[in-house]
Amino acid sequence: MAARLTPAYQTFNTANGSSPLAGGKIHFYVSESVSTNKDTFSDSDLSTANTNPLILDSAGRVQVNVFGDGAYKMVVADSSDVVISTFDPVTGSFIQNRLDNIAALTALAKSTLTNTDQYNVSGYYAQGDGGGGDFYYDSTSTATANGGTIFATDEGGSGRWYRIVDSIINVRQFGAKGDGTTDDTATIQAAMNYAKGTTSVATLRISGGTYLITSLDYGTPTATERYNIVGDGRNKTKFLKTDATAEPMLTISGSGAASFVSEIKFSGFRMEGQVATTTSCIQSYVIANCNFEDLWLEKSVVCWQDFGSISSVWDNCVFNAGQFGYKSEWFDSSISAGDPNANDMTNCTFTNNTKWGIWFDDGRMLNIRGGRCEGNGQTALGSDYGGLFVGQAAGSRIGTENNLGRDRVDDEAATGYGRAVSVQDVWFESNTGNSDIWFNGGANIASGCYFRTGSTFNTQDIRISNGTYRLDGNVHSVDKTNVINEESGVIAGNIIVGCRFFDPESNINYDPDKTTLNAVSTRFTPSVIALGAFKIQGADNVVVGLGGNYRDTGITSITRSGVGIYDVVVATAWVLPNNPLVYIQALSGSGAALPVSYTVTAIGTDGDFTIQIRRLDGLTNPLYDPTVDSVDRDFQVIAYA
């Protein structure tokens, strides 16, 4: 059935509405398609097709009648095809009008409206606040208004404004402000409920800002209801807990869930609770095949409390200043064994948690690769806190009863054969109390890790009290009585290979009947093979040497090749079985000491290497550019072998 899509001489304006859209273009496509053209016609018989796109005259006007059949997507663009507005669906008489906010939209008199009238609104409360969009009017609808995609008129009765949405919805379109003073809990929850309740929304976007909340519920969406939550980056999008109620800030699913929450993604936001009372920043149940990246969680009892997750990945996440950073446990689930298994944590940071950076029990195969575990514990020397804890039930499975009195299939933890945790290429430093790592159950592996915790923080880098273990290629840079401390509860079949100690005879406490100590790791004392200090001048980013010629210290030159990137050339080629261990330290110099992290790359066969220096700002950790603050900074480079 033919319907008029736009009247003849309909005028269109520029994006800010200040002038006619001279030479603009009106494209017509199949509704909900990307770019499938659909003809319009100049007559109601639909016999004479219009050009597509329609070209507006110098006054921004349509020169012909525009009739069509069915639903269209209408795209308004300028003469260079820069899109100004998109309207989908367009099914009848179209009126292009712009309003400042939602209040102006709902205040329109119903007597002036016709069915399917469409308006563009510039903001939710005010122009440009991110909550605006395109709307069409349904004069007969009595649907329940939800504050985001459906709005009733101020007059009441029938008639609703419907937001034209695509696969992304923004919390600001439901009225969230993110201004750091307004409680946005209700508006964000409304947006989450809408995203879960429709199959058309794949992503809930959280625009940059500080959102005050109490507690949010992601729910337990089915495969067709699940949605991602994406912020603008953990330095821009922040959730802040407003009260001291003992509850999570965000809960995914629940202990009584009848299905898994699978294949969702969270990224690009920060959550800050109250460390004494907030149960967790995020508490999750039976999630599977999910991905979480670029998150910063801090100041809660547990930064992330995980129950029963399966095959999920945490990447480049920070767990900071809680009591526990990441805590993973079994729970009594009706749909799974309830124990977490086959999860990966890559390049994550666990810092300044007062009990444990990572606490893992009742699960299998947690793989931790890269990143750092530093400054956790923060209580008395010898207390049962520290960096990474693996519990006595780790590595076991649900079924017949085990030594802890819980039902298990087999007692893998007691026999030491169940894989518990594999930790690889992680930096451990200044974890106070018990140890950097405590293996208390299951079969565990630590490889390629660097330990730099002094004896005033703890008396053992790795403590093993139960299960079995393999230590491969780790470096223990501090001389302590029991760097490796194997206790009597450990089961036979362990290996220590290729590790580096100051003095293996005094640093390792082990039972040779249970553990094999590979000869490569004995009597190996690391030595400094290159040492250099350099200044990065804040005014011009020039690198200069400190303390004499580099050749006196094993380093020929250090040159800047880009922002935060420095190439180090050594005086003598290193002939080593493994790559050297390089450590960068920020000195006080002309400016205050600067907390930094660094990455060592491109280690050549001749021993030369490249370093990337990043300043630890707690947010994005950008590559260090001293010209930003124009302060000279001093650094020391040490290479061990």
Buried (B, 14 or more C-beta within 10 A) or exposed (E): EEBBBBEEEBEBBBBEEEEBBBEBBBBBBBBEEEEEEBBBBBEEEBEEEBEBBBEBBEEBBBBBBBBBBEBBBBBBBBEEEEEBBBBBBBBBBBBBEBBBBBEEBBEBEBEEBEBBBBBBBBBBBEBEBBBBBBBBBBBEBEEEBBBBBBBBBEEEEBBBBBBBBEEBBBBBBBBBBBEEEBBBBBBBBBBBBBBBEBEEBBBBBBBBBBBBBBBBBBBBBEEEBBBBBBBBBBBBBBBBBBBEEEBBBBBBBBBEBEBBBBBBBBBBBBBBBBBEBBBBBBBBBBBBBBBBBBBBBBBBBBBBBBBBBBBBBBBBBBBBBBBBBBBBBBBEBEEBBBBBBBBBBBBBBBBBBBBBBBBBBBBBBBBBBBBBBBBBBBBEEEBEBBBBBBBBBBBBBBBEEBBBEBEBEBBBBBBBBBBBBBBBBBBBBBBBBBBBBBBBBBBBBBBBBBBBBEEEBBBBBBBBBBBBBBBBBBBBBBBBEBBBBBBEEBBEBBBBBBBBBBEBEEBBBBEEEBBBBEEBBBEBEBEEBBBBBBBBBBEEBEBEBBEEEBBEBBBBBBEBEEBBBBBBBBBEEBEEEEBBBBBBEBBEBEBEEBEBBBBBEEBEEEBBBBBBBBBBEBBBBBBBBBEEEEBBBBBBBBBBB
